[in-house]
């Protein structure tokens, strides 16, 4: 798997950049996935590391305005944790990072109510390549392996919904080569167009959950959908 599409390939259906403004390109008719490539701060990484070392399974499902969601997040996620070195690790940067992402998502789509999920995963929740039956979905991985996706021009959409959706380089497979599979990185923020985006039927971005490894058996994933917008 490669982290970036080969630069010689046509890039008609995706956009990625280290500038968060790239997310606005999702409004372009041809773009089905926009990725803000970024590195999480050390403060966020330290908090998440301690959270997953101590915490039981996290399965948070909420709806509300960004402010309402943050109130619940600050209630659920402890404001500080004690590390293995007996130092105090604050959640402040973690809270601020999530609020920034939610606020950007809400502003970009003029949304009043968002649907938020934050989950720890120890198995591939959606191991087969698929598209989402939504208009738009935000996905960001705070820990572990991140979501994998396929450029449209290298995909066989006829394989979706069949056993071939999880196969590569076989007759009828979803794609002809493992190197066609693109991987996001932890910290990246992506907007995925689904089948319900106006004019996008049959063009929802094809993606899947990565399989866990011995080195990275756990993930912390945040997804966000539009519930109410103008």
C-alpha positions as CSV (number, residue, x, y, z in Angstrom):
1,X,0.0,0.0,0.0
2,X,1.2,3.5,-0.7
3,X,0.4,6.6,1.3
4,X,0.1,8.9,-1.8
5,X,-1.2,8.4,-5.3
6,X,1.5,8.2,-7.9
7,X,2.0,11.8,-9.2
8,X,1.9,10.6,-12.8
9,X,-1.7,9.5,-12.3
10,X,-4.7,11.7,-13.2
11,X,-6.0,13.2,-10.0
12,X,-9.5,14.1,-11.1
13,X,-11.4,12.7,-8.1
14,X,-9.2,13.5,-5.0
15,X,-7.5,16.5,-3.4
16,X,-5.0,16.5,-0.5
17,X,-2.8,19.2,1.0
18,X,-1.2,20.2,4.3
19,X,-3.4,23.4,4.1
20,X,-6.8,22.9,5.8
21,X,-8.3,25.0,3.0
22,X,-8.1,21.8,0.8
23,X,-11.3,20.6,2.6
24,X,-13.3,23.2,0.7
25,X,-12.5,21.5,-2.6
26,X,-15.0,18.8,-1.7
27,X,-17.6,21.2,-3.2
28,X,-16.0,20.7,-6.7
29,X,-18.1,18.3,-8.7
30,X,-15.2,16.1,-9.7
31,X,-13.7,15.7,-6.1
32,X,-15.0,12.8,-4.1
33,X,-12.4,12.9,-1.3
34,X,-10.5,15.8,0.2
35,X,-7.7,15.2,2.8
36,X,-6.1,17.6,5.1
37,X,-2.7,16.0,5.8
38,X,-1.5,16.9,9.2
39,X,0.6,15.8,12.2
40,X,-1.1,15.6,15.6
41,X,0.6,17.7,18.3
42,X,2.8,15.9,20.8
43,X,0.3,16.9,23.5
44,X,-2.6,15.3,21.7
45,X,-0.5,12.1,21.0
46,X,0.6,11.8,24.6
47,X,-3.0,12.2,25.9
48,X,-4.3,9.6,23.4
49,X,-1.5,7.2,24.2
50,X,-2.4,7.3,27.9
51,X,-6.1,7.2,27.3
52,X,-5.8,4.0,25.3
53,X,-3.4,2.5,27.8
54,X,-5.8,3.0,30.6
55,X,-9.2,3.1,29.1
56,X,-11.9,0.5,28.6
57,X,-13.5,0.4,25.2
58,X,-14.7,3.8,23.9
59,X,-18.0,3.8,22.0
60,X,-19.3,7.3,21.9
61,X,-22.3,8.3,19.7
62,X,-23.7,11.8,20.0
63,X,-25.6,14.4,18.1
64,X,-25.7,18.2,18.7
65,X,-24.0,21.4,17.9
66,X,-20.2,21.6,18.1
67,X,-20.6,23.3,21.5
68,X,-23.0,20.6,22.8
69,X,-20.8,17.9,21.5
70,X,-17.7,19.4,23.3
71,X,-19.6,19.6,26.6
72,X,-20.2,15.8,26.4
73,X,-16.7,15.1,25.2
74,X,-15.2,17.0,28.2
75,X,-17.6,15.0,30.5
76,X,-16.6,11.6,29.0
77,X,-12.9,12.0,28.4
78,X,-10.9,12.7,31.7
79,X,-9.4,16.2,31.9
80,X,-6.0,14.7,32.9
81,X,-4.3,11.4,33.1
82,X,-1.2,10.2,35.0
83,X,1.4,8.7,32.7
84,X,3.7,5.8,33.4
85,X,6.4,8.4,34.4
86,X,4.0,9.8,37.0
87,X,3.6,13.0,35.1
88,X,0.2,14.6,34.5
89,X,-1.0,14.6,30.9
90,X,-3.7,17.2,30.2
91,X,-6.6,16.7,27.8
92,X,-6.7,20.4,26.9
93,X,-4.9,20.0,23.5
94,X,-7.1,16.9,22.7
95,X,-10.3,18.9,23.5
96,X,-9.1,21.8,21.4
97,X,-8.2,19.6,18.4
98,X,-11.6,17.9,18.3
99,X,-13.3,21.3,18.7
100,X,-11.3,22.7,15.8
101,X,-12.2,19.8,13.5
102,X,-15.9,19.9,14.4
103,X,-16.1,23.6,14.1
104,X,-14.5,23.5,10.6
105,X,-16.9,20.8,9.5
106,X,-19.9,22.8,10.8
107,X,-18.8,26.0,9.2
108,X,-18.0,24.4,5.8
109,X,-21.5,23.0,5.5
110,X,-23.4,25.7,7.5
111,X,-24.5,22.9,9.9
112,X,-26.5,23.3,13.1
113,X,-26.5,19.6,14.2
114,X,-23.7,17.1,13.7
115,X,-23.7,13.3,14.3
116,X,-20.5,12.3,16.1
117,X,-18.9,8.9,16.8
118,X,-15.6,8.3,18.6
119,X,-14.7,4.6,18.9
120,X,-11.8,2.4,19.8
121,X,-11.5,-0.5,17.4
122,X,-9.5,-3.7,17.6
123,X,-10.9,-5.2,14.4
124,X,-11.7,-3.9,11.0
125,X,-15.2,-2.5,11.3
126,X,-15.8,-2.4,7.5
127,X,-13.1,-4.6,6.0
128,X,-14.5,-4.8,2.5
129,X,-14.3,-1.8,0.2
130,X,-17.6,0.0,0.1
131,X,-19.2,3.4,-0.3
132,X,-21.3,5.2,2.3
133,X,-25.0,5.9,2.0
134,X,-24.6,9.5,3.2
135,X,-24.0,12.9,1.5
136,X,-20.7,13.6,3.3
137,X,-18.7,12.1,6.1
138,X,-15.7,13.3,8.0
139,X,-13.2,10.7,9.1
140,X,-10.1,11.2,11.3
141,X,-8.0,8.6,13.1
142,X,-6.4,9.7,16.3
143,X,-4.5,6.5,16.9
144,X,-3.4,3.5,14.9
145,X,-3.9,2.7,11.3
146,X,-6.1,5.0,9.3
147,X,-8.8,4.5,6.6
148,X,-7.8,3.1,3.2
149,X,-9.4,4.3,-0.1
150,X,-9.3,3.8,-3.8
151,X,-9.0,6.3,-6.6
152,X,-12.1,6.0,-8.9
153,X,-10.1,5.5,-12.0
154,X,-8.3,2.4,-10.5
155,X,-11.5,0.8,-9.1
156,X,-13.9,-1.8,-10.3
157,X,-17.2,-0.6,-8.9
158,X,-19.0,-3.7,-10.2
159,X,-17.2,-5.6,-7.4
160,X,-18.8,-3.5,-4.6
161,X,-21.2,-5.6,-2.5
162,X,-19.7,-8.9,-3.6
163,X,-16.9,-11.1,-2.3
164,X,-14.6,-9.5,-4.8
165,X,-14.8,-6.2,-2.9
166,X,-12.1,-7.6,-0.5
167,X,-10.0,-9.1,-3.2
168,X,-7.2,-7.6,-5.2
169,X,-5.5,-8.7,-8.5
170,X,-8.0,-11.5,-9.2
171,X,-10.7,-11.7,-11.9
172,X,-13.5,-9.3,-11.0
173,X,-11.5,-7.8,-8.1
174,X,-12.1,-4.4,-6.7
175,X,-8.7,-3.3,-8.0
176,X,-5.9,-4.8,-10.0
177,X,-2.9,-4.0,-7.8
178,X,-2.3,-3.6,-4.0
179,X,-0.3,-0.4,-4.8
180,X,-3.6,1.2,-5.9
181,X,-4.8,1.2,-2.3
182,X,-4.2,4.5,-0.7
183,X,-3.8,5.0,3.1
184,X,-4.5,8.0,5.2
185,X,-2.2,8.7,8.2
186,X,-3.2,9.2,11.8
187,X,-4.1,12.8,12.3
188,X,-5.3,13.4,8.7
189,X,-8.8,14.8,8.4
190,X,-10.8,13.6,5.3
191,X,-14.2,14.5,3.8
192,X,-15.7,11.5,2.0
193,X,-18.5,12.1,-0.5
194,X,-21.1,9.4,-0.3
195,X,-23.9,8.2,-2.6
196,X,-26.4,10.8,-1.3
197,X,-24.4,13.9,-2.3
198,X,-26.4,15.6,-5.0
199,X,-25.2,14.5,-8.4
200,X,-22.8,12.0,-6.9
201,X,-24.8,8.8,-7.2
202,X,-22.6,5.9,-8.2
203,X,-19.5,7.9,-7.4
204,X,-19.2,7.7,-3.6
205,X,-15.6,7.3,-2.5
206,X,-14.6,3.6,-2.2
207,X,-12.9,2.9,1.2
208,X,-12.4,0.3,3.9
209,X,-11.2,-0.1,7.5
210,X,-7.6,-1.3,7.7
211,X,-6.8,-4.7,9.2
212,X,-5.2,-4.5,12.6
213,X,-1.6,-5.6,13.0
214,X,0.5,-6.9,15.9
215,X,2.3,-3.6,16.0
216,X,-0.9,-1.5,15.8
217,X,-3.8,-3.6,17.1
218,X,-6.0,-0.7,18.3
219,X,-7.4,2.4,16.7
220,X,-9.2,5.5,17.9
221,X,-11.4,6.8,15.2
222,X,-13.7,9.8,14.9
223,X,-16.4,10.1,12.3
224,X,-18.9,13.0,11.8
225,X,-22.0,13.3,9.7
226,X,-24.4,16.2,8.9
227,X,-27.7,15.9,10.8
228,X,-29.2,19.3,10.2
229,X,-27.9,22.0,7.9
230,X,-29.1,24.9,5.9
